[in-house]
Amino acid sequence: MSDEKENQADWSELVDAPENSVADFSSASPADIEQFADSVSGSKAPLSREERKKLDAILDIPVTITMEVGHAKISIRNLLQLNQGSVIELERLAGEPLDVLVNGTLIAHGEVVVVNDKFGIRLTDVISQVERIKKLR
């Protein structure tokens, strides 16, 4: 098996993680990410030195990922009356997918999973780049 196929197999194991696990990309090196990006985009040409520098410049930029269960609007009067045990009804129905936002931009939908006593989210639908760009306008 060639190195390229082996690397794609490694990434597919992360992406196609079993149902009760969450893919962990935290240990991926920039070279791994580059190979993954090439395999997804179908590009066979290696990145130039300048392109690699540009990619390296953004790989360490922190982003905030938020999973939004739902939201509700209430008056300040009702807000001030909340105490322990109060229930706030959300607009989202039980069983509906959660929104996954990166820096406030919707990028996917998913469902909650529990892995080793920690919450995680399994992505069920990733918003295409075209749709994300349309929402920015």
KAFENHU-V881998 format. One record per backbone hydrogen bond with DSSP energy under -1.0 kcal/mol. CO is the residue of the C=O (numbers start at 1). NH is the residue of the N-H. If there is no record, write none. Layout:
CO;NH
CO;NH
This chain:
2;6
3;7
4;8
5;9
6;10
7;11
8;12
9;13
10;14
11;15
12;16
18;21
25;28
29;33
30;34
31;35
32;36
33;37
34;38
35;39
36;40
37;41
38;42
48;52
49;53
50;54
51;55
52;56
53;57
55;59
58;61
64;103
66;101
68;99
71;91
75;79
76;80
79;82
83;86
93;96
98;110
99;68
100;107
100;108
101;66
102;105
105;102
107;127
108;100
109;124
109;125
110;98
111;122
113;120
115;118
118;115
120;113
122;111
125;109
128;132
129;133
130;134
131;135
132;136
